[in-house]
Amino acid sequence: QNLDCTNCITENENLLKCSKCKFVYYCNRQCQREHWETHKHECGNITKLGPNKPTNSMILILRLLLNLNKKNIHGEVWNLNDHIDFLVNHETEKVTDVDFYTPAFLIKNFVGEDLLQGRDLKWIVSVLKIFRCNNFNISSSEMQPIGVGLYPDAAMINHDCSPNSIPIFHGKNVHIRTLREIQAGEEITVSYVELGQTVWARRNELLENFNFVCQCSRCVSESDEKSITYNRTKEMNGWKCVSSSCIGVVGGGNPEWEKLDIDEFEKFASTQATTPTCNKCGKARDGSKQHLELLKKIAFMRKSQSSDVSLLLETHTLATSILHAHNITLFNLTRDLSKRYIDQKVKFFLLPSLSTQDKLF
């Protein structure tokens, strides 16, 4: 990415671009020299693509091949499971090797026979399947994704929605840092997904990408209507109470409430037998029309990819009037609005306030 040095993965606004391929960027000449041992094998290949840019998988396989050809790390990679036999695509059809042959063919042409050293399309497909379920998103110090990498040891760590550890990146190396005291014999866990989501969103993402329905203690608790944490789940996709002095939530508590598709939510709203009420004071609220108007504004912004701050602010204001303060859609709009203000250096007083060591291949 253009704000991060390809060699040390440090953010820098004054990066130097490779004069030949114009694809990689460096902090300075020193970083360029250090990375040349790798980049000299890919620079010409990238240049041959012309105006097209290589995908992450193309670059990652090329760099994996460089390491495989220099040292015996084959076993470290092939100890990882790909889980592809259990995965389904967006059309709920089983994912098979056929799904990987088109990108594998493109990668083979990009990498070249010299680096492949006799490895065929089937080998590339095997690597792509491993990448699919084991790659890490490399994050900046602000936890923003800036790239991908394969870390065989770290990839062996299992998922939990209340993890006791977190991967922290220092340059190209990942460090697994504990979030709390870990007892002897306790399994080390990390999260595979964004934790600031409802239980249904987390489970759907894990099922789609890793083929398991998470049954961790947090997921079980947040999906249990009798649990004390269930109200927080409702707050993450429900409406605010009509009473300004009440902190209760109206509706929420199931995945239908977080549908961003206009037709789907309209159909869901029309099937509600009674007007939803606040879980604290009992007052009823029918916010369907406002909610649908909000969805239409969000859909318009996504389709038009508008950078108009006033439109985003208008959408955020509408969301604030209907959604609970802990609603994940409101959180995402607030985050986007904050970023837009920062990017455009707009004064912050205009922003509405809210309540409440593994080696890289």
N, C-alpha and C positions, 0 to 999 in steps of 0.2 A: 504494500500500500504506500501511496506517495508521501505520507507524513512519517514513515518509519524506515530507518536504515535497514537494508537487507541483511547486513552483516551482524550488527549488534542489536537490532530490533529496538532502537531507541528513537523516540519521537523527536523530530527536528524539522523546523519550518524551512530551513535553508539547505536542503539535501542536494547532492550532486547526482546527476543522472548519467548512466552508462551511455557514452556517446554513440555506441554501435547499435545496441538492441533497444535502447531507450525504454527499458522495462524495469530495471532494478535501480535503486537509489542508495546513496551512501552519505554518511555524516561528513567524511573527509577522505583524503587520499589514502590514509592509513587503513581505514575500513575497506576501501576498494582493493588495496593490495592484499589484505588478509583474506578477502573473499574470492580472490581471483583463482585460487586453486580449484574451487568449485565452479565459479561462474565461467571459466574458460571453456568448460565442457557444454554449457547450455547457451552461451551468448549467441553463437552462430545458429543454433537450432531455433532460438526465439526470433532472430532476424529473418529466417526463412519463412516465418508465418506471415510476414508483411504487416498489414494493418490489424490482423487478428492477434489476440493475446492468449498465451497459454493458460490453461486452467490450473487450479491448485494441484489437482491429481497429476497432471503432466509434470509439473516441477517436482512434486514430492517423489514420484516414481523415479525420475531421473536422478535425484539426489540419493535415493535409496540404492539405486544401482551403483552409483559411485562408491558408496560405503560397502556394498556387497562385494564389489570387485577388489577392494583394497584390504578387507579383513573379513573374517568368518563371523558374521552376525546373523546368518540365515536362520538359525534356530530360534533366536530371540523374537523374530517376527512371526515365524510359523507356529510358535506356541500359542499365539492369539487365536481366539475363535471368531468366525465371521457371522454366525447366526443367520445367514442368508436363507437357509432352508426353511426358516420359520417366519420370515418377514413377508409383508404384503405391501403393495403399492397403494396409491391414492384411489385406485379403482377396486381395491380389496382383492386384487389378483395376486397370486403367489409370485414373489420375486424369484427369478431364475437367472442362470448364467447368461441367457440371451440378452437380458437387460444391460449387461456390461460389455457386450462385444463391440458395439459401436464406439463407445469411448476408448476401449482397449485398442481398437484399430487406429484411431487418431493418435493415441499415445505411442503406439509402436512406430508410426511414421515420424513422430516428433523426436523420439529418443534416438532412433537409429540402431542398426544392427551391431555397430562396433561396441556400444555400451551394453546391449542386450546379451551379447556373447552366446547366441544360440537359444536364449529363452524365447518361448513362443507366446501367441495370444492367450493361450490357456493360463500361462504363468501370470500375465498381466491381469487377467480376470480374477485370479486368486488374490492378487495383491489389492485390487480395487475392492473386493469383498471384505478384506481385512480392514482396509481404510474406512469403509462405510460404518463399521461398528466400533472402531478403536481410535480414530483420530481425535486429537485434542484441539479445541480452539485456543490459539495463543492469544492471551489478553494483555492489554497495557496495564500500567499502574492504576488506571481508573476503571479497570475491569471491562474495557471495551475490546471486542475481538479485532485482531489485526492480522491474523493468519492462521494456518493449520499446521500441525506437526504430528508425527507418530512417535510415541514414547512407550516402548514395549513394557517396561516395568510398571509405569503408572497406569497403563491400560488394564492391568490385572486387578485394579482396585474396584470393588463393587459400589453400586449406587445406594443412596439413602436420601430421603427428602428432609431428614434432620441429620446431615452428615457431621461426623466428628473431625473432618479434615477438609482442606481446600487446596487446589493446585494454584500456586503462585509462580509467575514466570519472571525470571531474571535473565533478560536477554533470551538466548535460545534454550536455556535450561529450565526445567520445571522442578519446583520444590514443593513437596507435600507438607503443608503446615497444619498443625492441630488447631482446632477451634475450642477445644476443652480438654480436660484431663481424660486420658484414655486408660481404662483399666487393663490389667494383665489378662491376656486371652481375648480381649474384645477386638472385634474386626475393625480394621481401618476402612472408612467409607468416605466417598465424595459424592457430589450431586452431578448427574449427567444433564440436568435441565435447569432452566431459570426457576428459582425457588419462589419468586414473587408472583406465582400463578395460583389459580384455584386447583384443587385436587384433581378435577376432571381434565383440565388443560395439561397438567403434569403427566397424568396417566396416559392420555392420548398421545403425547409426544414420545413417551417411553415405549408405548406399544408400537407406534409407527416406526421408530428408529432402532429399537432394541428387542422387540417382541416379548415384553413381559408387562403384566399388570402389577404395578407396585403395591405391595401389601405391607409397607413399612408402618410403624406405629403412627406416624403423622397422617398418612393417607387414610388409614383405618379410622382414626379419630375424627378427622375433618369430614368424612363422608357418613358418619354415624349421627343420625338426627338426635339421638339421646345423649350425645357427647357434649361436654361444656364448651368445646372448641367449634361446634357446629355453627354457632351464631357468627363467629368470625368468618366462616366459609360463606355464609349468607351475605355478610357485609361486602365481600369481595366481588359480588355480582348483583347486588340488590340496589333498591332505591333508598333515598333518604326519607325520613318521616316528614309529613306536611307541617308538623309543629317545629318551629325553629329552636325551641328549647329542649327537644327530645333527641337523644342520640341513637334511637332505635333504627332498625332496618325494615324496609317493606319488601316483601317478596324475596327473591334470591334463594340459594340453597340447592339448586340443581343446574346441570349444564345448559339447559335451555335458555337460561337468563343471560348467558354470555355469548349467544350467537350474534355475529356481526352481519350475517346475511339478512337483508331487509325482509324478503319473502318468508324466510324461515321464522323470524321473530314475529312477524305479523300473524302467521298461522298459529304460532304458539300462544300469542296474546288472545286470539279469538277463541281459543279452546278453554280459557280459564273460566270456571263456573262462577266464581265469586271475585269481587274486587279484593286484592291483597291488602292485608292490614299490618300495622307496625307491631313488631314483637315486644315492644316496651309499653306503649300507651294504648294500643289497640285501634288507633285511628286508621281509616281506610284511605287508600290513595290509588287512583287509576292514572298511572303515568305513561300508558302505552303510546299515546300520541306524541308526547315529548320525546320518548325513547326512540320512536321510529324517525322523528325529525333528526335526532342526534345521529342515528345510524346512516341516514341519507347524507348528512354533512361529512361524516367520516368516510363514507364511500366516495363522495365527490373529491375529497382531498387526496385519497389514494389513487383514484383514476387519473386525476389531472396532475398529480404530483406537484401541487401548487406550493410555492415558497412564500405565499402571502401570509405575513404574521397576523394581520387583522382577521383573516378567515379562521386561522387556528385559534386565535383568542376568542372569536365569536363561538366557535365550537366548544372550546373549553368552558366558556361562561354558561352555555346551555347544559353541558355535562354537570357542572357544579350545582345547577338548579334542580337536577333530577336524581343524580347518582349519589349513593352513600359516600362519605369521605374516604372510606377504605376500598372503594370499588376499583378493580384493577384497570378498567377502561379509563377512568378518571386519572389514575396514576400514570398511565402511559401517555395520555394527552398532556399532563403537567410536565412530564419528562421531555416530551417533544417540544413543548412551548419554551421550557427553560433552555434547551439546546438552541432553539431558534433565536432566542434573545441573546444568548452568548455569541453565537455565530455572527449575528448582525450588529452586535455591540449596542443593543437597545438598553436603556436604563432599567435597572431592576425594579425600581419602585412601581413600574407599570404592571408587574407580574402579580396576579391575584394570590393571596396567601392561602395556605391550607391548614386545617387542623391536624388537630391531631395527625534428590539430584539424579535426574535421568537425562541421558544424552539425546539430542534431537537428530533424526535422520534428515 
